[in-house]
Amino acid sequence: MRNVIFSLVLIASGAANAVVHVKDAVIESVYCGYVDTYDMCSVLFTSDTVMHGQEGSCHTLAAKRMQFKGDTPMGQALLSLALTAHATKAKVDVYARENCTIYPGLSDVNFITIK
């Protein structure tokens, strides 16, 4: 089942465009709700996010986190994966394209791989 969900997330994300990632990290926390006026879910990692050499990246905040919307089918799949990884302390790889539409300065999650 996990492979099916991952495959759906991967197809919808357009993985070839990934420019920000976290590899071999553990998810320290997951929360969803409103921060200021932003409706989002936030994932905090044990490792820093890494950018693929793109100047002018929108991921400008020095934070070990990425964001996603929890009120969409894709967001619900990402939330399920993030909570599973957090609860089991499994290592993850998380990728994002060059979008910071949910919270300024933090990348939008495109897919999560549980290892």
Beta strands, then each sheet from edge to edge (+ up, - down):
strand 1: 20-35
strand 2: 38-45
strand 3: 50-51
strand 4: 65-68
strand 5: 91-96
strand 6: 109-114
sheet 1: 3+ 1- 2+ 4-
sheet 2: 3+ 1- 5+ 6-
end
